[in-house]
Amino acid sequence: MDQTFLHLRRLGLAEYEARVYGALLAHSPASATYIAKKCTLSRSSVYTTLSSLIAKGLVGTTYKNDVKQFIVEDLAALETMLERERAM
């Protein structure tokens, strides 16, 4: 298994979240179609996962040639998420 995936799982991300976030770490910005192919997930699963990552402040959106692209937010967002998880 990929080390990035394992680290993200240890940090508290769900399996699909870790897969999608890891793909974005390697290839950001990226379309949902590209992420789905990289992660071997359905696009609907990718969109659901991206919504979760956006809600956690880890992923943002932009547009390229009128196509919605997903980007990794500042890594400080990951630290913030970890602090919230620890506080619960």
C-alpha positions in Angstrom: 0.0 0.0 0.0 1.0 3.6 -0.7 2.7 5.3 2.3 0.8 8.5 1.8 -2.5 6.5 2.0 -1.4 4.8 5.2 -0.3 8.1 6.8 -3.6 9.7 5.9 -5.6 6.8 7.3 -3.6 7.1 10.6 -4.5 10.8 10.7 -8.1 9.9 10.8 -9.3 10.1 7.1 -11.7 7.4 5.9 -10.5 5.0 3.2 -12.0 6.9 0.3 -11.0 10.2 1.8 -7.4 9.1 2.0 -7.4 7.7 -1.5 -8.9 10.9 -3.0 -6.8 13.3 -0.9 -3.7 11.3 -1.7 -4.5 11.6 -5.5 -5.0 15.3 -5.1 -1.7 15.7 -3.2 0.0 14.1 -6.2 -2.0 15.8 -9.0 -3.7 19.1 -7.9 -5.8 20.6 -9.5 -7.7 17.6 -10.9 -11.2 16.9 -12.3 -13.5 14.4 -10.6 -13.1 12.2 -13.7 -9.3 12.2 -13.4 -9.5 11.4 -9.6 -12.0 8.6 -10.2 -9.6 7.0 -12.7 -6.6 7.4 -10.4 -8.4 6.0 -7.4 -10.4 3.4 -9.3 -13.6 4.7 -7.8 -16.9 5.6 -9.4 -17.4 9.3 -10.1 -20.4 9.4 -7.7 -18.2 8.0 -4.9 -15.5 10.6 -5.7 -18.1 13.5 -5.6 -19.4 12.2 -2.2 -15.9 12.0 -0.9 -14.9 15.4 -2.3 -17.9 16.9 -0.5 -16.7 15.4 2.7 -13.1 16.7 2.2 -14.5 20.1 1.3 -16.6 20.2 4.5 -13.4 19.4 6.4 -11.6 22.3 4.8 -9.0 20.0 3.1 -10.1 20.5 -0.5 -11.3 23.5 -2.5 -12.5 24.1 -6.1 -11.4 26.1 -9.1 -12.2 26.1 -12.8 -10.1 25.4 -15.8 -11.6 25.7 -19.2 -15.1 25.7 -17.6 -14.4 22.4 -16.0 -14.6 22.2 -12.2 -11.2 21.2 -10.7 -10.5 20.2 -7.1 -7.4 21.4 -5.3 -5.7 20.6 -2.1 -6.1 23.5 0.4 -3.2 24.8 2.4 -1.8 21.9 4.5 -2.6 24.0 7.6 -6.2 22.8 6.9 -5.1 19.2 7.6 -3.5 20.4 10.9 -6.7 22.2 11.8 -8.8 19.0 11.1 -6.4 17.0 13.3 -6.8 19.5 16.2 -10.6 19.3 15.9 -10.5 15.5 15.9 -8.3 15.5 19.0 -10.6 17.9 20.8 -13.6 15.6 20.3 
